[in-house]
Amino acid sequence: MYDQLRPDERLIIDAAKRDGIDLALYDTNQLAWDITTENDGIELADAFLQRCISYFRSIHVTATLEARGRPVVNSYKAASTCGNKLIASICLSRAKIPTPRTFLTFTQEASLKALEQLGYPAVVKPIVGSWGRLVAQIKDPESAVAILEPREYMHPVQQVYYLQEKIKRPERDIRCYVIGDQAVAAIYRNAPPGDWRTNTARGGVAENLPVTPELAELSIRAAQAVGGGAFGVDLMETGAGFVVHEVNHTTEFKNTVRVTGIDIPKLLLEYTIRQAKK
């Protein structure tokens, strides 16, 4: 299931052709589903790999498929959890996964009080979003007002303030790919010049990182905490070890394949097939 064929999805298609896997492509832009009947042909697939970029589209498509008894990678539970940073943080914290200290607020006044407790600098993120969009570093009370005040006039979802301590880390973070119960590959994401954000979509540079037992154990635990499946787990290095700050449910992997040589598309397809046989 997809809404746009990126290089990542094309790698999946190539892997299916190479391995003789019967892969059907469903463009969600063309779907018109009657949810009151099951006679639309979609059920002919044994399992589904969800690759929609749109979070809201992906969870609604996944919920519809699961209602018809079809396994989806990733599940509605996992996708809806990961797609909301606040809910994901709650799950990580409850599972005793090291994660940045995080506050939830709903007003500018409460946010300023929370920031006093977090200390500066801090980070504000939208609860739903990707590629580092609307993520901002708050350096002091004056910049806090300048950053938070415009959000009072945005969509109400931007007034659910997700505030985190800014972790002291190198100018990079780590993405570890977990598929099922295995950590299959990892990369450093090095921040581009002049930016503290490491997203490769913003110019971050991928670098191969061998998966250590410590990295694998924590990444697998994080993936299990949000429901299990196939994820990109984002971690930061600190003096006390790794902390997990996000778990991504529809992860881009083209740069990881390029620098590690790990065939993530093949592993994703094999995992999805295993779910069909359960």
Secondary structure by P-SEA (a helix, b strand, c coil): ccccccaaaaaaaaaaaaaccbbbbbccccccccccccccccccccbbbbbcccaaaaaaaaaaaaaacccccccaaaaaaaacaaaaaaaaaaacccccbbbbbccaaaaaaaaaaacccbbbbbccccccccbbbbccaaaaaaaaaaaccccccccccccccccccccbbbbbbbccccccccccccccccccccccccbbbbbbbcccaaaaaaaaaaaaaacccccbbbbbbccccbbbcccccccccaaaaaacccaaaaaaaaaaaaaaac
